[in-house]
């Protein structure tokens, strides 16, 4: 006769340890490799943060926190204020996101909810190809073709908004100088062209994961296509779309060559969007050898 289990110890058919011991070797190796890969990403991020902090320490020691809010950038006197470049990076990235997100979301909804699959596939291929166009190509096209063409449009817009409160400060003629094709707004447009394929492709993939049953349930309740998109598709895809926008924003902030070619290379803090400016990636590309 076997002894009964103590009252304070429940009888179990098995244990986690015995189950893990019986797992195939391949599964255990995969678990270790996956864990190592995840930890490697964290280690790399920590090393990047440590290296960047170490490299920036001399600048903070010389300029201090006030250097972030200084507009003085003079290599001859070793004064490097960062405000103009932080401002330029923020302005161009915001312009790019404002212009790109509605278009990208519209493209994603068009390809997933409106256009039949057999017609949507060629459009998807074109969008995916646009996402891999090198930034230098966008930059050269922007400075050689787009900027000269749009300069006249900028002039007309600036004349129309001249003297208008608020809008005149944004789209009116700059206080000093004339409207130029290479400007904050041109850089924002070029960056919008570059991030639109990325945001639209990722948003399309997220929207495609919405269960068909949810869509059909909305139609069964009498919803129109627009109501189905607003009530089912967008709530289900919200987090993924936000992630796609943040990924596009990251590229807009960090894009170097294209922004350097079309932003105008003028370290200025101004509200006029048609004025030339500068941003952090552009000044790194243009002046890295002199620092």
TORVEX-183654 format. One record per residue (C-alpha): residue number from 1; residue in three letters; y, x, z. Coordinates in steps of 0.1 Angstrom, whole numbers, plus 5000, padded with zeros to 4 digits. Layout:
BEGIN
NUM / ALA / Y / X / Z
...
***
This chain:
BEGIN
1 / UNK / 5000 / 5000 / 5000
2 / UNK / 5034 / 5014 / 4990
3 / UNK / 5062 / 5015 / 5015
4 / UNK / 5090 / 4991 / 5011
5 / UNK / 5125 / 5003 / 5003
6 / UNK / 5149 / 5005 / 5033
7 / UNK / 5171 / 4974 / 5037
8 / UNK / 5204 / 4994 / 5032
9 / UNK / 5192 / 5009 / 4999
10 / UNK / 5189 / 4985 / 4970
11 / UNK / 5160 / 4989 / 4946
12 / UNK / 5171 / 5001 / 4911
13 / UNK / 5151 / 5002 / 4880
14 / UNK / 5166 / 5035 / 4870
15 / UNK / 5196 / 5057 / 4876
16 / UNK / 5225 / 5071 / 4856
17 / UNK / 5212 / 5106 / 4861
18 / UNK / 5178 / 5098 / 4847
19 / UNK / 5193 / 5080 / 4817
20 / UNK / 5216 / 5109 / 4809
21 / UNK / 5187 / 5133 / 4812
22 / UNK / 5168 / 5113 / 4786
23 / UNK / 5196 / 5113 / 4761
24 / UNK / 5189 / 5133 / 4729
25 / UNK / 5202 / 5168 / 4727
26 / UNK / 5224 / 5160 / 4698
27 / UNK / 5242 / 5133 / 4718
28 / UNK / 5248 / 5157 / 4747
29 / UNK / 5261 / 5184 / 4723
30 / UNK / 5284 / 5159 / 4706
31 / UNK / 5298 / 5148 / 4740
32 / UNK / 5305 / 5184 / 4750
33 / UNK / 5322 / 5192 / 4716
34 / UNK / 5343 / 5161 / 4717
35 / UNK / 5354 / 5168 / 4753
36 / UNK / 5363 / 5204 / 4743
37 / UNK / 5383 / 5192 / 4713
38 / UNK / 5403 / 5168 / 4735
39 / UNK / 5410 / 5195 / 4761
40 / UNK / 5419 / 5220 / 4733
41 / UNK / 5447 / 5196 / 4722
42 / UNK / 5461 / 5194 / 4757
43 / UNK / 5459 / 5232 / 4760
44 / UNK / 5478 / 5237 / 4727
45 / UNK / 5505 / 5212 / 4738
46 / UNK / 5509 / 5231 / 4771
47 / UNK / 5511 / 5264 / 4753
48 / UNK / 5537 / 5251 / 4728
49 / UNK / 5558 / 5237 / 4757
50 / UNK / 5555 / 5270 / 4776
51 / UNK / 5564 / 5291 / 4746
52 / UNK / 5593 / 5269 / 4736
53 / UNK / 5607 / 5270 / 4772
54 / UNK / 5604 / 5308 / 4773
55 / UNK / 5622 / 5312 / 4739
56 / UNK / 5649 / 5288 / 4750
57 / UNK / 5655 / 5304 / 4784
58 / UNK / 5680 / 5330 / 4772
59 / UNK / 5701 / 5303 / 4754
60 / UNK / 5702 / 5282 / 4786
61 / UNK / 5710 / 5313 / 4806
62 / UNK / 5740 / 5320 / 4784
63 / UNK / 5753 / 5286 / 4774
64 / UNK / 5741 / 5265 / 4803
65 / UNK / 5736 / 5228 / 4802
66 / UNK / 5771 / 5225 / 4788
67 / UNK / 5759 / 5241 / 4756
68 / UNK / 5741 / 5209 / 4747
69 / UNK / 5775 / 5192 / 4745
70 / UNK / 5794 / 5220 / 4728
71 / UNK / 5803 / 5218 / 4691
72 / UNK / 5810 / 5255 / 4688
73 / UNK / 5785 / 5274 / 4666
74 / UNK / 5798 / 5309 / 4659
75 / UNK / 5773 / 5337 / 4652
76 / UNK / 5800 / 5364 / 4653
77 / UNK / 5809 / 5355 / 4689
78 / UNK / 5773 / 5345 / 4700
79 / UNK / 5783 / 5310 / 4709
80 / UNK / 5757 / 5284 / 4698
81 / UNK / 5766 / 5248 / 4708
82 / UNK / 5740 / 5223 / 4699
83 / UNK / 5758 / 5190 / 4699
84 / UNK / 5766 / 5188 / 4662
85 / UNK / 5730 / 5195 / 4653
86 / UNK / 5715 / 5171 / 4678
87 / UNK / 5739 / 5144 / 4666
88 / UNK / 5730 / 5151 / 4630
89 / UNK / 5693 / 5149 / 4637
90 / UNK / 5697 / 5116 / 4655
91 / UNK / 5720 / 5100 / 4629
92 / UNK / 5698 / 5109 / 4599
93 / UNK / 5666 / 5098 / 4617
94 / UNK / 5682 / 5064 / 4627
95 / UNK / 5694 / 5058 / 4592
96 / UNK / 5660 / 5066 / 4578
97 / UNK / 5641 / 5043 / 4602
98 / UNK / 5666 / 5014 / 4597
99 / UNK / 5662 / 5016 / 4559
100 / UNK / 5625 / 5024 / 4559
101 / UNK / 5609 / 5000 / 4584
102 / UNK / 5617 / 4967 / 4568
103 / UNK / 5606 / 4980 / 4534
104 / UNK / 5574 / 4995 / 4547
105 / UNK / 5565 / 4964 / 4566
106 / UNK / 5572 / 4943 / 4536
107 / UNK / 5550 / 4965 / 4514
108 / UNK / 5521 / 4964 / 4540
109 / UNK / 5523 / 4926 / 4542
110 / UNK / 5525 / 4923 / 4505
111 / UNK / 5494 / 4944 / 4499
112 / UNK / 5473 / 4927 / 4526
113 / UNK / 5484 / 4891 / 4526
114 / UNK / 5498 / 4883 / 4492
115 / UNK / 5486 / 4905 / 4463
116 / UNK / 5449 / 4901 / 4454
117 / UNK / 5427 / 4931 / 4463
118 / UNK / 5420 / 4941 / 4427
119 / UNK / 5458 / 4944 / 4420
120 / UNK / 5466 / 4959 / 4454
121 / UNK / 5444 / 4989 / 4450
122 / UNK / 5464 / 5006 / 4423
123 / UNK / 5496 / 5001 / 4443
124 / UNK / 5478 / 5016 / 4473
125 / UNK / 5469 / 5047 / 4453
126 / UNK / 5506 / 5051 / 4442
127 / UNK / 5519 / 5048 / 4478
128 / UNK / 5493 / 5073 / 4490
129 / UNK / 5504 / 5098 / 4463
130 / UNK / 5540 / 5094 / 4473
131 / UNK / 5531 / 5103 / 4509
132 / UNK / 5519 / 5137 / 4498
133 / UNK / 5549 / 5147 / 4476
134 / UNK / 5562 / 5180 / 4490
135 / UNK / 5595 / 5178 / 4508
136 / UNK / 5611 / 5204 / 4486
137 / UNK / 5606 / 5181 / 4456
138 / UNK / 5624 / 5153 / 4474
139 / UNK / 5651 / 5177 / 4484
140 / UNK / 5657 / 5191 / 4449
141 / UNK / 5656 / 5156 / 4434
142 / UNK / 5681 / 5145 / 4460
143 / UNK / 5706 / 5173 / 4456
144 / UNK / 5704 / 5175 / 4418
145 / UNK / 5699 / 5139 / 4408
146 / UNK / 5705 / 5114 / 4436
147 / UNK / 5735 / 5129 / 4453
148 / UNK / 5757 / 5133 / 4422
149 / UNK / 5748 / 5097 / 4411
150 / UNK / 5754 / 5081 / 4445
151 / UNK / 5787 / 5099 / 4452
152 / UNK / 5806 / 5074 / 4430
153 / UNK / 5790 / 5045 / 4449
154 / UNK / 5800 / 5061 / 4482
155 / UNK / 5836 / 5063 / 4469
156 / UNK / 5837 / 5026 / 4460
157 / UNK / 5822 / 5016 / 4493
158 / UNK / 5846 / 5038 / 4512
159 / UNK / 5876 / 5023 / 4493
160 / UNK / 5864 / 4988 / 4501
161 / UNK / 5860 / 4994 / 4538
162 / UNK / 5891 / 5015 / 4543
163 / UNK / 5911 / 5002 / 4572
164 / UNK / 5885 / 4977 / 4583
165 / UNK / 5878 / 4979 / 4620
166 / UNK / 5845 / 4995 / 4630
167 / UNK / 5830 / 4994 / 4595
168 / UNK / 5859 / 5016 / 4583
169 / UNK / 5849 / 5042 / 4608
170 / UNK / 5813 / 5041 / 4595
171 / UNK / 5816 / 5036 / 4558
172 / UNK / 5853 / 5044 / 4551
173 / UNK / 5866 / 5077 / 4537
174 / UNK / 5863 / 5106 / 4562
175 / UNK / 5895 / 5116 / 4581
176 / UNK / 5893 / 5151 / 4566
177 / UNK / 5881 / 5157 / 4531
178 / UNK / 5867 / 5133 / 4505
179 / UNK / 5835 / 5114 / 4502
180 / UNK / 5806 / 5136 / 4491
181 / UNK / 5772 / 5130 / 4477
182 / UNK / 5756 / 5154 / 4502
183 / UNK / 5761 / 5136 / 4535
184 / UNK / 5745 / 5121 / 4566
185 / UNK / 5738 / 5089 / 4547
186 / UNK / 5722 / 5107 / 4517
187 / UNK / 5700 / 5127 / 4540
188 / UNK / 5690 / 5094 / 4557
189 / UNK / 5681 / 5078 / 4524
190 / UNK / 5660 / 5108 / 4513
191 / UNK / 5642 / 5108 / 4546
192 / UNK / 5636 / 5070 / 4543
193 / UNK / 5620 / 5077 / 4509
194 / UNK / 5597 / 5102 / 4525
195 / UNK / 5586 / 5082 / 4555
196 / UNK / 5582 / 5048 / 4538
197 / UNK / 5548 / 5057 / 4523
198 / UNK / 5535 / 5069 / 4556
199 / UNK / 5547 / 5039 / 4576
200 / UNK / 5535 / 5014 / 4550
201 / UNK / 5501 / 5030 / 4546
202 / UNK / 5494 / 5031 / 4584
203 / UNK / 5508 / 4995 / 4588
204 / UNK / 5486 / 4983 / 4560
205 / UNK / 5455 / 4998 / 4577
206 / UNK / 5464 / 4982 / 4610
207 / UNK / 5472 / 4948 / 4595
208 / UNK / 5438 / 4949 / 4576
209 / UNK / 5420 / 4949 / 4610
210 / UNK / 5432 / 4914 / 4619
211 / UNK / 5401 / 4892 / 4621
212 / UNK / 5396 / 4868 / 4592
213 / UNK / 5386 / 4841 / 4617
214 / UNK / 5421 / 4843 / 4633
215 / UNK / 5438 / 4839 / 4600
216 / UNK / 5416 / 4810 / 4590
217 / UNK / 5421 / 4794 / 4624
218 / UNK / 5459 / 4794 / 4618
219 / UNK / 5455 / 4779 / 4584
220 / UNK / 5431 / 4752 / 4598
221 / UNK / 5458 / 4742 / 4623
222 / UNK / 5482 / 4736 / 4595
223 / UNK / 5502 / 4769 / 4595
224 / UNK / 5519 / 4782 / 4564
225 / UNK / 5514 / 4818 / 4553
226 / UNK / 5546 / 4828 / 4569
227 / UNK / 5537 / 4811 / 4601
228 / UNK / 5503 / 4827 / 4601
229 / UNK / 5519 / 4861 / 4596
230 / UNK / 5543 / 4855 / 4624
231 / UNK / 5518 / 4839 / 4648
232 / UNK / 5486 / 4859 / 4641
233 / UNK / 5491 / 4891 / 4620
234 / UNK / 5522 / 4906 / 4636
235 / UNK / 5512 / 4900 / 4673
236 / UNK / 5478 / 4915 / 4666
237 / UNK / 5492 / 4945 / 4648
238 / UNK / 5523 / 4951 / 4669
239 / UNK / 5511 / 4982 / 4687
240 / UNK / 5497 / 4998 / 4656
241 / UNK / 5529 / 4992 / 4637
242 / UNK / 5550 / 5007 / 4665
243 / UNK / 5527 / 5038 / 4663
244 / UNK / 5533 / 5040 / 4625
245 / UNK / 5571 / 5038 / 4630
246 / UNK / 5570 / 5065 / 4657
247 / UNK / 5550 / 5087 / 4634
248 / UNK / 5575 / 5082 / 4606
249 / UNK / 5603 / 5088 / 4631
250 / UNK / 5587 / 5121 / 4640
251 / UNK / 5587 / 5133 / 4604
252 / UNK / 5623 / 5121 / 4599
253 / UNK / 5635 / 5141 / 4629
254 / UNK / 5615 / 5172 / 4620
255 / UNK / 5619 / 5173 / 4582
256 / UNK / 5635 / 5206 / 4572
257 / UNK / 5638 / 5215 / 4535
258 / UNK / 5648 / 5181 / 4521
259 / UNK / 5674 / 5175 / 4549
260 / UNK / 5688 / 5210 / 4545
261 / UNK / 5694 / 5204 / 4508
262 / UNK / 5712 / 5171 / 4509
263 / UNK / 5729 / 5168 / 4543
264 / UNK / 5759 / 5190 / 4534
265 / UNK / 5756 / 5219 / 4559
266 / UNK / 5787 / 5211 / 4579
267 / UNK / 5785 / 5212 / 4616
268 / UNK / 5806 / 5182 / 4625
269 / UNK / 5804 / 5152 / 4648
270 / UNK / 5819 / 5123 / 4630
271 / UNK / 5813 / 5086 / 4628
272 / UNK / 5818 / 5086 / 4590
273 / UNK / 5783 / 5084 / 4575
274 / UNK / 5795 / 5096 / 4540
275 / UNK / 5807 / 5129 / 4555
276 / UNK / 5786 / 5161 / 4553
277 / UNK / 5768 / 5171 / 4584
278 / UNK / 5740 / 5192 / 4598
279 / UNK / 5708 / 5187 / 4618
280 / UNK / 5685 / 5209 / 4638
281 / UNK / 5658 / 5215 / 4612
282 / UNK / 5684 / 5223 / 4585
283 / UNK / 5702 / 5249 / 4606
284 / UNK / 5669 / 5265 / 4614
285 / UNK / 5660 / 5267 / 4577
286 / UNK / 5694 / 5280 / 4567
287 / UNK / 5703 / 5304 / 4595
288 / UNK / 5669 / 5315 / 4609
289 / UNK / 5672 / 5350 / 4594
290 / UNK / 5707 / 5355 / 4610
291 / UNK / 5698 / 5345 / 4645
***
